[in-house]
Amino acid sequence: MKFELKTTDPNSGARTGLITTDHGEIPTPIFMPVGTAGSVKAVHQRELKNDIDAKIILGNTYHLYLRPTLDVLEKAGGLHKFNTWDRPILTDSGGYQVYSLGENRKITEDGVVFKSHIDGSKHVFTPEGVMDIQRTIGADIIMAFDECTPYPCEYRYAKNSMDLTHRWLKRCVGRIETTEPKYGYNQALFPIVQGSTYKDLREQSAEFIASQNQPGNAIGGLSVGEPHEMMYEMTELVCGILPKDKPRYLMGVGTPENILECIALGIDMFDCVMPTRNARNGMLFTTQGIINIRNEKWKDDHSSIDDMLGGYVSTNYSKAYLRHLIISKEILGAQIASVHNLTFYLWLVKEARQKIEQGVFVEWKNKMVKQVSNRL
């Protein structure tokens, strides 16, 4: 994997760049649709490519390991062949899912023992094992195994967890350096900065992660319930330490406002389930603001969903029709809303790239933050 820094905004930390992988190029800043179990929910791969123009999608190690299982994926030739997606894929390490299991998991120095949410069967994830799993899944970008701390979190726990994540990272790096990709293309490991909302811990973690000299770096443990201003503070702090010549990935973020503010702080890569999850519940993100399509006010609104956005879905279906589908629990409603929201998210980061290149990003960002947060 290669990263080329293209443009730096003179008035903020925003920048544009280009990540090159064996499955294609990714312009940054970029938003990555989440395809947890090998599928972006309710969206065809052809829509991801042709309508949404997603440059990269996510898969999840925990979910893919449990179902369809590694044996199935390996026989298929990896996730790219299994789900017929020929552009880049990033896999999360499963650390966040293990964290969310609560009482159904036990964290030790060696790794994590957990019970499957599907059938209650017992499994073990170690740093080495998670690297092997991601080798088998075959993503272009793979994440180090870490512990994601909750919010709020006591300082002592946050420090112990961070230190454990760092020890695990060394084992992840060791495993990657002593194994080869399975399907003839390269895989890049991204370590993850932790440290909860404590400045000194975030500084220590960012410095340690930077010292590992991996192709890219991620920031985890944010967007887990802390106030947005605290998330921005930690993000700015870490971006000031992580190397400028490598991509920075803020995991699990977020709202359109979050994305714009964090681009301004120096983040290059984002992912979040919000555009698809909220779409299935009738929340639409548009260039003019947020729409709850279930509201009565849209019942007789026969205008298109978002003329400014363009694209087949946004201009060919009316708000009234989409409301009818969502209220009626028609599957097509979830599909239309999901394609629309993802189209908006990819439009937003594309516009951000253009504004950075034009040198007018901050002015545009300040206007758009208010606009996209407006409830219509």
C-alpha positions in Angstrom: 0.0 0.0 0.0 1.2 3.5 -0.9 0.0 6.9 0.3 0.6 10.1 -1.5 -0.2 13.4 0.2 -1.6 15.7 -2.5 -2.9 19.0 -1.0 -2.8 20.6 2.5 -5.3 23.2 3.5 -3.5 26.4 4.6 -6.3 27.3 7.2 -6.8 23.9 8.9 -5.4 20.4 9.2 -7.4 19.2 6.2 -5.6 17.5 3.4 -6.2 15.4 0.3 -4.2 12.3 -0.6 -4.3 9.0 -2.6 -4.0 5.5 -1.2 -3.0 2.9 -3.7 -3.7 -0.8 -3.1 -3.5 -3.9 -5.3 -7.3 -3.6 -5.7 -7.4 0.1 -6.7 -6.9 3.7 -5.7 -8.7 5.5 -2.8 -8.8 9.3 -2.9 -8.8 10.8 0.6 -10.6 12.1 2.6 -12.9 9.1 2.1 -15.9 7.5 3.7 -16.0 3.7 3.8 -19.5 2.0 3.8 -19.7 -0.8 6.4 -20.3 -4.3 5.1 -20.1 -6.1 8.4 -20.8 -9.7 7.2 -19.6 -9.3 3.7 -22.5 -7.2 2.6 -23.4 -3.5 2.9 -27.0 -4.0 4.2 -29.7 -3.6 1.5 -27.2 -2.5 -1.2 -26.1 -4.4 -4.3 -22.4 -4.3 -5.2 -23.3 -2.8 -8.6 -25.0 0.1 -6.7 -22.0 0.5 -4.5 -19.9 0.9 -7.6 -22.1 2.6 -10.2 -24.5 4.8 -8.1 -22.6 5.4 -4.8 -19.1 5.1 -6.3 -17.7 3.6 -3.1 -13.9 3.3 -3.4 -13.5 0.9 -0.4 -15.8 -1.1 1.9 -15.4 -2.7 5.3 -15.8 -6.3 6.5 -15.7 -7.4 10.1 -13.3 -10.1 11.4 -15.6 -11.2 14.3 -18.7 -11.6 12.2 -17.0 -13.2 9.1 -15.1 -15.6 11.4 -18.3 -16.9 12.9 -20.4 -16.8 9.7 -19.8 -17.9 6.9 -16.6 -19.2 8.6 -13.0 -19.1 7.4 -13.2 -22.4 5.6 -15.9 -21.1 3.3 -14.0 -17.8 2.7 -10.7 -19.6 1.9 -12.3 -22.0 -0.5 -13.9 -19.0 -2.3 -10.5 -17.4 -2.6 -11.0 -14.7 0.0 -13.7 -12.1 0.6 -13.2 -10.3 -2.7 -14.1 -13.4 -4.6 -16.8 -14.4 -2.2 -18.8 -11.2 -2.4 -17.6 -10.2 -5.9 -16.2 -6.8 -4.8 -13.1 -6.0 -6.9 -12.2 -2.7 -5.2 -10.3 -2.4 -1.9 -11.6 -3.9 1.4 -10.7 -3.0 5.0 -11.3 -5.4 7.9 -11.9 -4.4 11.5 -10.0 -6.7 13.9 -13.1 -7.6 15.9 -11.9 -5.7 18.9 -14.9 -3.5 19.1 -17.3 -6.4 18.7 -15.5 -8.3 21.5 -15.7 -5.1 23.7 -19.5 -4.9 23.1 -20.1 -8.5 24.2 -19.8 -7.4 27.8 -20.2 -10.4 30.2 -19.9 -12.9 27.3 -16.1 -12.3 27.1 -13.0 -12.4 29.2 -9.8 -10.4 28.5 -6.5 -11.9 29.4 -2.8 -11.1 28.5 -3.0 -13.8 25.8 -6.2 -12.5 24.1 -9.9 -12.7 24.5 -12.2 -15.7 25.3 -15.7 -15.0 24.2 -19.0 -16.7 23.5 -20.6 -16.4 20.0 -23.7 -14.2 19.9 -25.1 -16.8 17.4 -25.0 -20.0 19.3 -23.1 -19.4 22.6 -20.1 -21.5 21.5 -16.7 -20.5 23.0 -13.9 -19.0 20.9 -10.5 -17.4 21.5 -9.0 -14.4 19.7 -5.3 -13.7 20.1 -3.3 -11.1 18.3 -1.6 -13.8 16.2 -4.9 -15.5 15.6 -6.6 -12.3 14.4 -3.8 -11.7 12.0 -4.2 -15.2 10.6 -8.0 -14.7 10.3 -7.5 -11.5 8.4 -4.9 -13.2 6.1 -7.7 -15.7 5.3 -10.4 -13.0 4.8 -8.0 -11.3 2.5 -8.7 -7.6 3.0 -6.3 -5.0 1.6 -6.1 -3.1 4.9 -6.2 -5.0 8.1 -6.5 -3.7 11.7 -4.4 -4.6 14.7 -6.2 -6.4 17.6 -6.9 -4.0 20.4 -9.2 -3.4 23.3 -11.7 -0.6 22.9 -12.4 1.0 26.3 -15.9 2.3 27.2 -16.8 5.8 28.1 -16.6 6.9 30.8 -13.6 4.9 31.8 -11.4 5.2 34.9 -7.8 6.4 34.3 -6.2 3.2 35.7 -8.3 0.9 33.5 -7.6 3.1 30.4 -3.9 3.0 31.0 -3.8 -0.8 31.6 -5.9 -1.3 28.5 -3.7 0.9 26.4 -0.6 -0.9 27.6 -2.2 -4.2 26.7 -3.2 -3.0 23.3 0.5 -1.9 22.7 1.8 -5.3 23.8 -0.8 -7.0 21.5 0.3 -4.7 18.6 3.9 -5.9 18.9 2.6 -9.5 18.5 0.4 -8.5 15.6 3.4 -6.9 13.8 5.5 -10.0 14.5 2.9 -12.3 13.0 2.4 -10.1 9.9 6.2 -10.0 9.4 6.5 -13.8 9.6 3.5 -14.7 7.4 2.5 -14.1 3.7 -0.8 -13.0 2.1 -2.8 -15.9 0.8 -4.2 -14.7 -2.4 -1.3 -13.0 -4.3 -1.9 -9.4 -3.3 -0.5 -7.2 -0.4 -2.1 -6.5 2.9 -1.3 -3.4 5.0 -1.5 -3.4 8.8 -2.9 -0.3 10.7 -2.2 -0.1 14.4 -4.9 1.6 16.6 -4.3 4.5 19.0 -6.2 4.1 22.3 -6.1 5.9 25.7 -9.8 6.9 26.2 -10.3 10.6 26.8 -7.0 11.2 28.7 -4.6 13.5 27.0 -1.4 12.0 28.4 -2.5 8.5 27.4 -3.5 9.5 23.9 -0.1 11.2 23.5 1.7 8.1 24.7 -0.3 5.8 22.5 0.0 8.0 19.4 3.8 8.1 19.9 4.0 4.3 20.3 1.8 3.6 17.3 3.8 6.0 15.1 7.0 4.3 16.2 5.8 1.0 14.8 6.2 2.4 11.3 3.2 0.7 9.7 1.7 1.8 6.3 -1.2 3.7 8.0 -2.6 4.4 11.5 -6.0 4.4 13.1 -7.6 6.2 16.1 -10.0 4.0 18.1 -11.9 4.3 21.3 -13.8 7.4 20.3 -17.4 7.9 19.3 -18.4 5.6 22.1 -20.5 8.1 24.0 -18.2 10.9 24.8 -19.2 14.5 24.0 -18.3 15.5 20.4 -16.0 18.3 21.6 -14.0 15.8 23.6 -13.8 13.6 20.5 -12.5 16.5 18.5 -10.0 17.4 21.2 -8.5 13.9 21.3 -8.5 13.7 17.5 -6.6 17.0 17.1 -4.1 15.9 19.7 -3.4 12.6 18.0 -3.3 14.0 14.5 -0.5 16.3 15.7 1.6 13.3 16.6 0.9 10.7 13.9 3.1 11.0 10.8 1.8 13.3 8.1 3.0 11.0 5.3 0.6 8.1 6.3 -3.2 7.9 6.2 -5.1 8.5 9.5 -8.3 6.5 10.0 -10.8 7.6 12.7 -12.8 4.5 13.4 -16.6 4.5 13.7 -17.2 8.2 13.0 -19.8 9.4 12.3 -22.4 12.1 11.6 -21.9 14.4 8.5 -21.0 17.1 11.0 -18.4 14.8 12.7 -16.8 13.9 9.4 -16.5 17.5 8.3 -15.0 18.7 11.6 -12.5 15.8 11.7 -11.4 16.3 8.1 -10.5 19.8 9.3 -8.4 18.2 12.1 -6.4 16.0 9.6 -8.4 12.7 9.4 -8.3 10.9 6.0 -10.6 7.8 6.5 -14.0 7.3 8.1 -16.5 4.5 8.6 -19.8 4.3 10.3 -23.0 2.2 10.2 -25.1 5.4 10.6 -26.0 6.0 6.9 -27.4 2.5 6.4 -28.8 1.8 9.9 -30.6 5.2 10.0 -31.8 4.8 6.5 -33.6 1.5 7.4 -35.4 3.5 10.1 -36.4 6.3 7.7 -33.7 9.0 8.5 -32.3 10.6 5.4 -29.2 12.7 5.2 -29.5 15.3 2.4 -27.6 18.4 1.1 -30.2 20.6 2.8 -30.4 18.8 6.2 -31.9 15.7 7.9 -35.3 14.3 7.0 -37.4 11.9 9.0 -39.3 10.5 6.1 -41.8 8.8 8.4 -43.2 12.2 9.4 -46.7 13.1 8.1 -45.4 16.3 6.4 -43.8 14.2 3.6 -47.0 12.2 2.8 -47.9 14.3 -0.2 -44.5 15.7 -1.1 -43.9 14.4 -4.6 -40.6 16.2 -5.1 -37.4 14.1 -5.5 -35.4 13.2 -2.5 -32.5 15.5 -3.2 -32.0 17.2 -6.6 -28.8 18.8 -5.5 -27.2 15.4 -4.8 -28.0 13.9 -8.2 -27.8 10.2 -8.9 -30.5 7.8 -9.9 -32.0 7.2 -6.5 -32.0 10.8 -5.3 -33.7 12.2 -8.4 -36.0 9.4 -9.5 -37.9 8.6 -6.3 -40.2 11.1 -4.5 -40.3 11.7 -0.8 -44.0 10.6 -0.7 -43.2 7.3 -2.4 -40.2 6.6 -0.1 -42.3 7.4 2.9 -45.0 5.0 1.7 -42.4 2.2 1.4 -40.9 2.8 4.8 -44.2 3.1 6.6 -45.4 -0.1 4.8 -42.1 -1.9 5.8 -41.4 -2.7 2.1 -37.8 -3.9 1.7 -37.4 -1.5 -1.3 -37.7 1.4 1.1 -34.7 0.3 3.1 -32.8 -0.2 -0.2 -33.6 3.2 -1.7 -32.9 5.0 1.6 -29.6 3.2 2.1 -28.4 4.0 -1.4 -29.4 7.6 -1.0 -27.6 8.0 2.4 -24.4 6.4 1.2 -24.5 8.5 -2.0 -24.7 11.6 0.2 -21.8 10.5 2.4 -19.6 9.8 -0.6 -20.7 13.1 -2.2 -19.8 15.0 1.1 -16.2 13.7 1.2 -15.8 14.3 -2.6 -16.9 17.9 -2.1 -14.5 18.2 0.8 -11.6 17.0 -1.4 -12.5 19.6 -4.1 -12.8 22.4 -1.5 -9.4 21.5 0.0 -7.8 21.6 -3.5 -9.5 25.0 -4.2 -8.2 26.4 -0.9 -11.7 27.3 0.4 -12.4 24.3 2.7 -12.9 26.0 6.0 -15.4 28.5 4.7 -17.3 25.8 3.0 -17.1 23.4 6.0 -18.5 26.0 8.4 -21.5 26.6 6.1 -22.1 22.9 5.5 -21.9 21.9 9.2 -24.9 24.0 9.8 -26.7 23.0 6.7 -26.4 19.2 7.0 -27.2 19.3 10.7 -30.5 21.2 10.1 -33.6 19.1 10.7 -36.1 19.6 7.9 
